[in-house]
């Protein structure tokens, strides 16, 4: 998944460079004053992939051990007040080799949907900072083996994840007049997820823990802005 997102990132760069001359002629240049935030003029659709690395809390192990990949995607709206709202979907398929009561657990699958709100503290020309609050609903499914009967057992429980995080992005500048470069950057996120659920069976392992992510970022609001500026310039030239 990380490789796929990196390829997508490179693809956009390669496509954007040949049309840089067109974008350089638009009137969508970044005219922000020092200390002024970027702000969309109307709600903008935002779609993002979202891979996170979780450290699930276990009383028998150190906290930062055995990170678990959680894959997901988000879709929402970036509002003119610089608040992003939307929905997301996440899943993980974790191999486990632990004794829980009379069972040996081999796999845990977690999937859940979320609603989120992400207010921005800053949306500056070259960086932005926001906080993320999520509430989700899903299920955790366990694959186990009964040690006495040697029979496979599947158990499922409802999971309600609650997450809070801090997100920071660095934005690429325009270099040599290549305007599409400003569509891209790097995002860093870190936070904590607390999950309400009933362990099946009872064990020291939980679905709570720290998480972080480092990934390429695509700023769709800037793409919308530049496309709109290019269209206005083209219409003026035609008129």
Backbone bond lengths (Angstrom), bond angles and torsions (degrees), N, CA, C in turn:
res aa  C-N    CA-C-N  psi(-1)  N-CA   C-N-CA  omega(-1)  CA-C   N-CA-C  phi
1 X - - - 1.461 - - 1.520 111.35 -
2 X 1.349 116.48 -43.36 1.447 119.68 177.14 1.523 110.63 -61.07
3 X 1.354 117.08 -41.42 1.452 120.40 178.54 1.514 111.62 -64.20
4 X 1.346 116.83 -38.28 1.459 120.19 179.37 1.521 111.08 -64.41
5 X 1.334 116.09 -41.55 1.462 118.86 179.78 1.531 110.79 -68.41
6 X 1.354 116.53 -36.43 1.460 118.95 177.60 1.520 111.02 -64.76
7 X 1.356 116.94 -41.00 1.467 120.37 177.22 1.518 111.32 -62.77
8 X 1.338 116.12 -39.64 1.457 119.58 177.58 1.521 110.49 -63.37
9 X 1.304 115.34 -40.48 1.470 121.26 178.62 1.532 110.19 -59.67
10 X 1.343 116.94 -49.07 1.460 121.30 179.57 1.520 111.03 -64.29
11 X 1.343 116.86 -39.02 1.457 120.82 179.71 1.522 111.71 -58.44
12 X 1.328 116.94 -45.47 1.456 119.88 179.71 1.527 111.49 -64.06
13 X 1.322 115.71 -36.56 1.458 118.32 177.74 1.523 111.05 -64.54
14 X 1.341 116.18 -44.23 1.449 119.97 -178.67 1.522 112.12 -67.07
15 X 1.328 116.57 -34.39 1.467 119.86 178.14 1.519 110.23 -74.62
16 X 1.341 116.12 -36.45 1.456 118.88 -176.02 1.502 113.99 -70.70
17 X 1.350 117.55 -33.90 1.461 119.78 -176.10 1.518 113.36 -61.20
18 X 1.358 121.11 -44.88 1.450 119.42 -179.72 1.517 114.20 -61.40
19 X 1.335 118.95 -26.37 1.459 119.98 -178.23 1.526 111.17 -100.94
20 X 1.329 115.89 14.35 1.467 118.50 -177.25 1.515 111.90 -60.48
21 X 1.332 116.52 -33.46 1.461 119.06 179.38 1.516 112.36 -60.94
22 X 1.331 116.90 -37.47 1.460 119.95 178.46 1.519 110.48 -66.07
23 X 1.340 116.14 -46.68 1.461 118.73 -177.25 1.519 111.71 -66.41
24 X 1.318 117.26 -33.03 1.457 119.85 -177.97 1.517 111.90 -65.48
25 X 1.354 117.84 -19.19 1.446 121.28 -178.82 1.524 112.90 -92.05
26 X 1.321 117.97 -2.12 1.455 120.01 -176.86 1.512 110.75 -79.73
27 X 1.339 115.53 166.40 1.455 120.14 178.63 1.518 111.53 -99.54
28 X 1.349 117.14 19.95 1.463 121.31 179.56 1.519 111.63 -93.20
29 X 1.336 116.02 27.14 1.463 120.21 -179.56 1.526 110.03 -62.01
30 X 1.327 114.15 150.51 1.452 119.55 -178.75 1.523 108.73 -73.69
31 X 1.325 117.04 109.42 1.462 121.66 -176.67 1.520 111.61 -112.15
32 X 1.321 117.41 25.65 1.454 120.35 -178.71 1.525 111.04 -65.73
33 X 1.314 115.53 139.29 1.459 120.76 172.40 1.520 109.10 -80.36
34 X 1.333 117.91 157.82 1.481 119.89 177.52 1.524 110.76 -55.60
35 X 1.331 116.15 131.51 1.455 121.09 -179.84 1.513 115.16 83.08
36 X 1.333 118.02 1.83 1.466 121.17 -179.09 1.522 109.96 -96.29
37 X 1.340 116.95 138.89 1.453 122.32 179.32 1.520 111.33 -85.74
38 X 1.341 116.13 145.54 1.458 120.45 166.66 1.522 107.84 -66.84
39 X 1.343 116.19 147.43 1.458 119.46 -176.56 1.530 108.35 -155.45
40 X 1.337 118.21 124.77 1.470 118.80 178.00 1.523 111.12 -69.70
41 X 1.340 116.37 148.48 1.466 119.95 -179.83 1.520 112.42 -79.14
42 X 1.343 117.23 -17.19 1.456 122.53 177.00 1.524 108.27 -155.16
43 X 1.345 119.68 165.86 1.464 120.29 -178.79 1.524 112.39 -56.39
44 X 1.328 116.25 135.47 1.461 122.52 -178.56 1.522 109.66 -119.70
45 X 1.338 116.06 135.79 1.458 121.21 176.79 1.525 109.74 -71.52
46 X 1.336 116.05 130.74 1.461 122.35 179.53 1.527 108.45 -125.35
47 X 1.337 116.36 126.52 1.470 122.59 177.10 1.523 107.45 -124.54
48 X 1.337 116.75 130.62 1.461 120.73 -175.08 1.523 111.02 -141.08
49 X 1.333 116.58 140.13 1.463 119.81 165.12 1.526 107.69 -81.44
50 X 1.321 116.40 155.75 1.470 119.45 -172.49 1.522 109.32 -150.67
51 X 1.330 116.79 99.51 1.459 121.32 175.10 1.520 108.48 -104.79
52 X 1.329 117.11 130.61 1.457 121.21 -179.14 1.526 109.88 -126.79
53 X 1.315 114.64 154.57 1.459 122.09 176.43 1.521 107.44 -113.33
54 X 1.327 116.12 116.89 1.464 122.13 -177.48 1.527 110.49 -103.59
55 X 1.327 115.24 142.93 1.461 121.92 168.97 1.530 106.52 -110.97
56 X 1.331 116.70 96.01 1.456 121.22 -176.39 1.525 110.18 -74.17
57 X 1.299 115.70 132.01 1.461 122.08 -173.59 1.525 110.79 -71.18
58 X 1.322 115.68 132.01 1.461 122.43 177.28 1.524 107.60 -141.05
59 X 1.333 116.62 126.47 1.457 120.55 -176.40 1.525 112.68 -64.29
60 X 1.345 117.66 -20.23 1.458 120.72 -177.82 1.519 112.96 -91.35
61 X 1.335 118.74 -4.36 1.454 121.54 -174.71 1.525 110.13 -132.54
62 X 1.347 117.05 156.76 1.463 119.79 172.00 1.530 110.17 -59.77
63 X 1.345 116.11 154.48 1.464 120.32 -174.89 1.524 112.35 -62.76
64 X 1.329 117.66 -48.67 1.467 120.57 -175.42 1.521 109.85 -92.00
65 X 1.325 115.84 70.91 1.457 121.33 -179.52 1.529 109.38 -142.20
66 X 1.322 115.63 144.61 1.462 122.34 176.72 1.532 112.40 54.50
67 X 1.318 117.82 67.12 1.476 118.98 177.66 1.516 111.43 -63.21
68 X 1.326 115.39 145.85 1.461 122.78 -179.00 1.526 108.78 -114.47
69 X 1.333 116.88 126.91 1.454 120.57 176.79 1.521 110.48 -75.34
70 X 1.310 116.83 128.43 1.459 122.51 174.00 1.519 107.19 -118.25
71 X 1.340 117.25 122.77 1.454 122.66 -176.59 1.525 109.29 -101.99
72 X 1.317 116.63 146.05 1.457 118.44 179.96 1.508 113.19 -170.64
73 X 1.319 114.53 -177.74 1.461 122.99 178.29 1.519 108.48 -152.26
74 X 1.335 115.42 153.73 1.466 120.80 179.52 1.519 109.37 -131.90
75 X 1.314 115.61 150.20 1.466 122.19 174.11 1.516 107.73 -142.59
76 X 1.328 115.80 136.70 1.461 118.63 -179.08 1.508 111.66 -170.76
77 X 1.320 115.62 -162.53 1.456 123.02 -178.40 1.525 109.52 -122.84
78 X 1.334 115.09 135.04 1.454 120.98 169.65 1.522 106.95 -94.64
79 X 1.324 116.61 114.01 1.457 122.40 -173.64 1.530 110.99 -87.10
80 X 1.344 117.58 156.74 1.472 120.23 178.96 1.523 114.08 -59.14
81 X 1.318 118.25 -21.29 1.474 120.70 177.30 1.535 111.30 -83.05
82 X 1.347 116.74 10.81 1.465 122.65 179.79 1.521 112.47 60.95
83 X 1.318 114.54 46.02 1.459 122.69 170.15 1.521 107.65 -126.44
84 X 1.325 116.25 131.39 1.461 121.13 179.20 1.522 108.29 -104.69
85 X 1.331 116.57 131.27 1.464 122.07 178.56 1.522 108.24 -130.40
86 X 1.336 116.88 148.57 1.449 118.32 179.68 1.507 112.79 175.18
87 X 1.329 114.94 -161.37 1.460 122.91 -178.47 1.526 108.53 -129.34
88 X 1.326 115.49 159.13 1.458 120.78 178.53 1.513 111.39 -145.98
89 X 1.325 115.26 167.43 1.465 121.42 176.96 1.522 108.19 -141.26
90 X 1.349 116.73 134.53 1.463 122.11 -175.84 1.530 110.35 -137.51
91 X 1.332 115.05 152.01 1.458 119.17 176.32 1.525 109.63 -154.71
92 X 1.319 115.40 155.71 1.455 122.15 174.15 1.526 108.66 -147.06
93 X 1.318 115.49 153.82 1.460 122.13 179.68 1.526 106.25 -132.55
94 X 1.316 117.07 94.72 1.463 122.71 -168.32 1.522 111.55 -103.55
95 X 1.331 115.50 126.41 1.468 120.32 173.03 1.518 109.53 -80.60
96 X 1.338 116.11 133.88 1.463 122.04 -178.12 1.528 108.40 -132.80
97 X 1.300 115.77 144.09 1.467 120.08 174.08 1.526 107.40 -133.68
98 X 1.342 115.63 80.13 1.454 121.03 -174.84 1.532 110.19 -138.47
99 X 1.329 118.29 144.28 1.472 121.46 171.96 1.523 110.05 -84.83
100 X 1.312 116.91 124.34 1.470 122.89 176.92 1.525 107.35 -122.79
101 X 1.309 116.96 110.36 1.468 121.26 -176.40 1.521 109.23 53.23
102 X 1.337 117.16 -124.29 1.473 120.21 -178.88 1.527 112.23 -91.52
103 X 1.333 117.28 11.44 1.461 121.22 -176.52 1.526 111.50 -114.52
104 X 1.335 115.19 154.53 1.460 122.87 165.99 1.530 106.54 -109.38
105 X 1.328 116.38 116.92 1.461 121.33 -176.31 1.516 109.53 -89.89
106 X 1.320 116.92 132.23 1.466 121.21 -178.22 1.526 113.03 -111.91
107 X 1.336 118.33 -25.92 1.475 119.08 -175.51 1.525 110.10 -155.14
108 X 1.327 114.46 145.67 1.465 121.61 174.84 1.526 107.97 -132.91
109 X 1.317 115.99 127.40 1.461 121.68 179.72 1.528 108.70 -117.55
110 X 1.304 114.70 124.49 1.458 121.03 -179.56 1.521 109.03 -119.66
111 X 1.320 116.51 130.81 1.462 121.42 174.62 1.525 108.40 -142.01
112 X 1.337 115.44 140.46 1.458 118.29 -178.69 1.525 110.12 -161.14
113 X 1.325 115.20 154.08 1.458 123.10 174.04 1.525 108.43 -105.72
114 X 1.323 116.39 152.72 1.460 120.36 -177.52 1.530 110.89 -133.77
115 X 1.303 115.37 157.70 1.456 122.59 161.59 1.527 105.31 -116.36
116 X 1.316 116.82 143.81 1.453 118.71 -175.11 1.520 111.00 -141.41
117 X 1.320 114.82 156.75 1.457 122.96 171.33 1.529 106.35 -132.40
118 X 1.316 116.34 136.39 1.458 121.74 -175.31 1.526 109.64 -135.84
119 X 1.322 118.80 88.34 1.462 120.66 176.21 1.530 110.88 -77.44
120 X 1.336 114.72 141.96 1.465 120.97 179.79 1.520 110.49 -96.54
121 X 1.336 115.46 132.96 1.461 120.61 170.79 1.530 110.12 -80.77
122 X 1.341 115.66 -40.58 1.459 122.18 -179.65 1.527 109.25 -142.00
123 X 1.326 116.82 140.55 1.469 122.95 169.16 1.529 106.80 -135.17
124 X 1.311 115.82 77.52 1.454 122.32 -175.92 1.525 110.76 -90.29
125 X 1.322 114.48 177.31 1.465 119.53 -174.40 1.521 112.70 -61.11
126 X 1.339 117.67 -39.60 1.455 120.27 -174.16 1.526 113.59 -116.46
127 X 1.328 118.06 2.15 1.457 119.38 179.13 1.524 109.40 -161.53
128 X 1.328 114.81 162.67 1.462 120.40 176.36 1.525 109.16 -150.91
129 X 1.336 115.03 153.96 1.459 121.72 -177.93 1.521 108.94 -138.64
130 X 1.318 116.80 131.31 1.463 121.14 -178.11 1.517 109.34 -145.10
131 X 1.334 115.55 167.33 1.455 121.46 173.35 1.523 108.68 -120.04
132 X 1.324 116.50 144.81 1.463 122.45 -174.43 1.526 109.91 -117.60
133 X 1.343 115.69 129.67 1.457 121.83 175.57 1.528 107.89 -125.41
134 X 1.337 117.05 124.34 1.470 122.21 -176.73 1.524 110.62 -127.59
135 X 1.310 115.30 145.64 1.464 123.07 169.75 1.517 107.22 -130.49
136 X 1.326 117.46 130.00 1.460 120.33 -175.12 1.514 113.03 -129.44
137 X 1.320 114.51 172.40 1.466 122.23 175.94 1.517 108.09 -148.50
138 X 1.331 116.16 128.43 1.459 119.57 -179.33 1.507 111.05 -166.56
139 X 1.323 116.42 -150.07 1.464 121.09 -176.93 1.523 110.21 -146.06
140 X 1.336 114.38 153.10 1.464 122.42 172.88 1.525 107.28 -117.79
141 X 1.327 116.58 126.54 1.465 121.67 -178.17 1.530 108.75 -116.44
142 X 1.338 115.75 131.91 1.458 121.62 -175.93 1.531 110.06 -115.20
143 X 1.327 115.90 137.60 1.462 122.56 172.71 1.530 107.35 -110.11
144 X 1.340 115.95 121.94 1.459 120.90 -173.42 1.524 110.53 -136.81
145 X 1.329 114.21 165.25 1.457 121.37 176.25 1.523 108.08 -126.64
146 X 1.337 116.43 125.35 1.463 121.23 177.41 1.531 108.68 -73.91
147 X 1.330 116.89 120.45 1.464 120.17 -175.70 1.525 112.61 -67.45
148 X 1.328 117.84 -27.89 1.468 120.18 -178.23 1.525 111.50 -78.63
149 X 1.341 116.09 -45.99 1.472 120.31 -175.21 1.519 113.16 -98.12
150 X 1.364 116.46 -12.99 1.459 121.89 -176.72 1.541 112.23 59.74
151 X 1.319 115.10 27.12 1.452 120.62 177.88 1.536 110.17 -98.84
152 X 1.343 116.77 137.12 1.471 119.26 175.85 1.527 110.79 -69.30
153 X 1.319 115.97 142.53 1.464 122.24 -178.74 1.523 108.55 -132.38
154 X 1.334 115.65 135.42 1.461 121.45 175.26 1.521 108.63 -115.24
155 X 1.326 116.04 130.84 1.456 120.69 177.44 1.536 109.06 -128.35
156 X 1.316 116.00 147.43 1.460 120.74 -179.98 1.523 109.70 -134.42
157 X 1.323 117.30 143.33 1.454 122.06 178.09 1.522 109.45 -139.76
158 X 1.315 115.94 150.90 1.464 120.90 176.85 1.527 109.02 -74.11
159 X 1.330 116.65 140.72 1.458 122.25 179.36 1.526 109.70 -126.23
160 X 1.328 115.97 134.58 1.468 122.14 178.40 1.535 107.65 -123.83
161 X 1.333 118.32 91.15 1.467 120.34 -178.63 1.527 112.04 -81.53
162 X 1.325 115.66 137.95 1.463 123.90 176.23 1.527 106.87 -122.69
163 X 1.328 117.70 121.77 1.461 121.09 -174.33 1.515 111.31 -127.33
164 X 1.324 114.55 143.59 1.465 122.34 173.38 1.525 106.90 -134.10
165 X 1.340 116.33 133.15 1.457 118.90 -178.90 1.514 112.40 -149.67
166 X 1.311 114.70 170.37 1.456 122.95 176.78 1.518 107.86 -121.03
167 X 1.335 116.65 131.06 1.456 122.18 -175.94 1.525 110.17 -122.43
168 X 1.327 116.58 134.07 1.465 121.94 177.32 1.518 108.88 -132.63
169 X 1.320 117.21 137.11 1.460 122.31 179.46 1.519 109.99 -126.68
170 X 1.325 115.12 141.88 1.458 122.84 172.92 1.524 107.46 -108.76
171 X 1.346 117.36 129.80 1.454 122.66 -175.41 1.525 110.46 -105.36
172 X 1.327 116.12 138.17 1.455 120.11 178.39 1.528 110.23 -72.51
173 X 1.325 117.38 145.07 1.465 120.15 176.71 1.528 111.18 -86.23
174 X 1.319 117.03 168.09 1.460 122.49 171.95 1.522 107.82 -76.07
175 X 1.332 117.13 124.59 1.465 122.54 -178.99 1.518 108.76 -121.62
176 X 1.338 117.03 130.05 1.468 122.59 -179.69 1.526 111.64 54.45
177 X 1.336 117.08 34.18 1.456 121.05 178.02 1.509 114.70 72.82
178 X 1.338 117.85 10.42 1.475 120.77 -179.09 1.526 107.16 -86.54
179 X 1.307 115.72 92.34 1.460 120.90 -172.51 1.524 114.01 -67.10
180 X 1.337 120.45 -35.11 1.476 118.57 179.75 1.522 114.42 -59.55
181 X 1.339 119.02 -16.27 1.457 119.42 177.22 1.517 111.64 -59.95
182 X 1.339 116.72 -30.94 1.465 119.20 -177.35 1.529 112.50 -74.71
183 X 1.322 117.18 -2.98 1.464 120.72 175.67 1.529 111.92 -78.39
184 X 1.331 117.63 -12.04 1.464 120.80 -168.97 1.525 111.20 -121.96
185 X 1.322 114.76 162.64 1.449 121.38 178.14 1.515 110.53 -175.79
186 X 1.324 115.43 -161.21 1.469 122.17 179.83 1.521 108.16 -130.15
187 X 1.327 116.32 135.73 1.459 121.78 -179.74 1.530 110.71 -112.41
188 X 1.331 115.56 138.56 1.462 123.06 175.39 1.528 107.67 -122.66
189 X 1.326 116.31 134.21 1.465 120.33 -179.95 1.526 109.64 -140.22
190 X 1.324 116.64 142.21 1.457 121.40 175.73 1.519 108.39 -148.82
191 X 1.339 116.69 147.66 1.455 119.73 -179.54 1.515 111.78 -176.51
192 X 1.329 115.35 -162.97 1.458 121.93 -178.03 1.527 109.05 -137.80
193 X 1.330 116.28 139.89 1.463 121.74 177.44 1.524 109.46 -119.90
194 X 1.318 115.29 127.18 1.463 122.30 174.22 1.515 107.79 -112.14
195 X 1.334 117.29 126.83 1.463 121.47 -174.07 1.518 110.51 -116.47
196 X 1.326 115.20 123.11 1.459 121.40 174.17 1.525 108.41 -83.50
197 X 1.321 117.22 115.63 1.458 120.26 176.96 1.525 108.67 -167.00
198 X 1.306 115.88 162.62 1.455 122.08 178.37 1.520 109.05 -98.59
199 X 1.349 119.07 114.14 1.462 120.15 -179.68 1.519 111.28 -59.32
200 X 1.321 116.33 140.35 1.468 121.56 178.90 1.515 108.00 -132.86
201 X 1.338 119.13 111.73 1.469 125.97 -11.80 1.520 110.17 -77.45
202 X 1.324 117.66 -173.33 1.456 120.69 178.65 1.528 109.66 -63.82
203 X 1.341 115.98 133.40 1.455 120.44 -179.40 1.516 108.97 -157.75
204 X 1.337 115.30 176.28 1.457 120.86 178.17 1.523 111.49 -84.89
205 X 1.314 117.56 -9.15 1.458 121.29 -177.55 1.524 110.27 -85.71
206 X 1.330 116.82 142.57 1.458 122.07 179.85 1.519 109.73 -131.04
207 X 1.329 115.54 178.65 1.465 122.21 173.79 1.529 110.86 -104.65
208 X 1.332 116.56 15.38 1.457 121.30 179.48 1.529 109.51 -92.90
209 X 1.316 116.09 154.44 1.456 117.23 173.72 1.509 113.88 158.56
210 X 1.337 114.03 171.99 1.459 122.12 176.18 1.517 110.33 -74.22
211 X 1.331 116.48 153.45 1.456 120.63 173.23 1.515 109.58 -142.49
212 X 1.342 114.95 157.70 1.460 120.57 174.60 1.519 108.86 -150.74
213 X 1.317 116.53 163.71 1.458 121.56 174.06 1.519 109.22 -152.71
214 X 1.324 116.08 146.93 1.460 124.31 172.52 1.517 106.07 -134.18
215 X 1.330 117.29 121.13 1.456 119.17 -173.69 1.524 111.18 -155.58
216 X 1.347 116.96 157.44 1.463 119.52 171.72 1.527 110.04 -62.52
217 X 1.314 116.92 151.46 1.462 122.27 179.43 1.524 109.36 -126.80
218 X 1.321 115.38 141.88 1.463 122.92 174.34 1.520 107.19 -119.11
219 X 1.331 117.21 123.04 1.456 122.08 -176.04 1.532 109.15 -96.15
220 X 1.346 114.74 92.56 1.467 119.84 -175.77 1.521 111.92 -63.59
221 X 1.337 117.94 -30.99 1.458 118.57 179.90 1.524 111.75 -62.84
222 X 1.331 117.27 -33.88 1.461 120.26 177.31 1.531 110.86 -71.44
223 X 1.339 116.50 -35.43 1.460 119.45 176.31 1.525 109.91 -63.63
224 X 1.351 116.18 -45.80 1.469 119.66 176.43 1.522 110.63 -57.21
225 X 1.316 116.83 -43.60 1.455 121.16 -177.13 1.526 111.08 -63.28
226 X 1.322 117.31 -45.25 1.456 120.38 -177.11 1.530 111.77 -70.46
227 X 1.343 116.33 -37.76 1.467 118.94 177.37 1.524 109.95 -64.59
228 X 1.349 116.60 -42.32 1.463 119.44 177.52 1.514 112.03 -61.98
229 X 1.340 117.38 -40.66 1.458 120.17 178.20 1.516 112.34 -65.72
230 X 1.324 116.57 -38.64 1.462 120.45 178.86 1.529 110.75 -65.20
231 X 1.328 116.83 -41.40 1.469 120.03 178.90 1.526 111.33 -65.01
232 X 1.332 117.45 -40.90 1.461 119.74 178.39 1.526 111.12 -63.90
233 X 1.341 116.75 -42.04 1.453 119.75 177.72 1.514 112.26 -64.35
234 X 1.319 117.15 -39.95 1.469 120.58 178.68 1.521 110.44 -64.92
235 X 1.343 117.28 -40.63 1.462 119.78 179.20 1.519 111.70 -65.63
236 X 1.326 116.97 -37.36 1.464 120.03 178.04 1.509 111.57 -64.28
237 X 1.343 114.45 -41.81 1.465 117.95 179.78 1.530 111.20 -65.57
238 X 1.339 115.95 -36.84 1.466 118.57 177.79 1.524 111.52 -68.47
239 X 1.362 116.04 -34.90 1.468 120.02 -179.11 1.520 111.91 -74.00
